[in-house]
């Protein structure tokens, strides 16, 4: 029976998916910064959607009263 080679312990970058060894969630500072920018963009988008919803609710309530 042939024993399969074992892969070295590694992690996968949360941004690009590349395998790397070491600590952290990202393979390098560039991936970390890009992911941070993506998350900030997503947060701004969700805040805009939430604010629009609140504004619409206020307008509807004002029109009903």
C-alpha positions in Angstrom: 0.0 0.0 0.0 1.4 3.4 -1.1 1.3 6.1 1.5 0.1 9.5 0.1 2.2 12.6 0.6 0.9 14.9 3.2 0.5 18.6 2.3 2.3 21.1 4.5 0.1 22.9 7.1 -1.3 26.0 5.5 -4.1 28.5 5.4 -6.0 30.1 2.5 -6.2 33.9 2.1 -9.7 35.3 2.7 -9.2 37.7 -0.2 -7.5 35.8 -3.0 -7.8 32.2 -1.8 -4.1 31.5 -2.3 -2.5 29.0 0.2 0.1 30.4 2.5 1.9 29.4 5.7 2.1 31.5 8.8 -0.3 33.5 10.9 -3.2 35.8 10.0 -6.1 35.6 7.6 -4.4 37.1 4.5 -1.4 36.2 2.5 -0.1 39.8 2.5 -0.7 43.4 3.3 -2.1 44.1 -0.2 -4.9 41.5 0.2 -5.6 42.7 3.7 -6.0 46.3 2.5 -8.1 45.3 -0.5 -10.5 43.3 1.7 -10.7 46.2 4.1 -11.7 48.5 1.2 -14.3 46.0 0.0 -15.8 45.7 3.5 -16.0 49.5 3.9 -17.7 49.8 0.5 -20.3 47.1 1.6 -20.9 48.9 4.9 -21.5 52.2 3.1 -24.0 50.5 0.7 -25.9 48.9 3.6 -26.0 52.2 5.5 -27.4 53.9 2.4 -30.1 51.3 2.0 -31.0 51.6 5.7 -31.1 55.4 5.6 -33.3 55.3 2.5 -35.7 52.9 4.3 -35.9 55.1 7.3 -36.5 58.2 5.1 -39.3 56.4 3.2 -40.9 55.3 6.5 -40.9 58.9 7.8 -42.4 60.2 4.5 -45.2 57.6 4.6 -46.0 58.3 8.2 -46.0 62.1 7.5 -48.4 61.6 4.5 -50.7 59.3 6.6 -51.0 61.8 9.4 
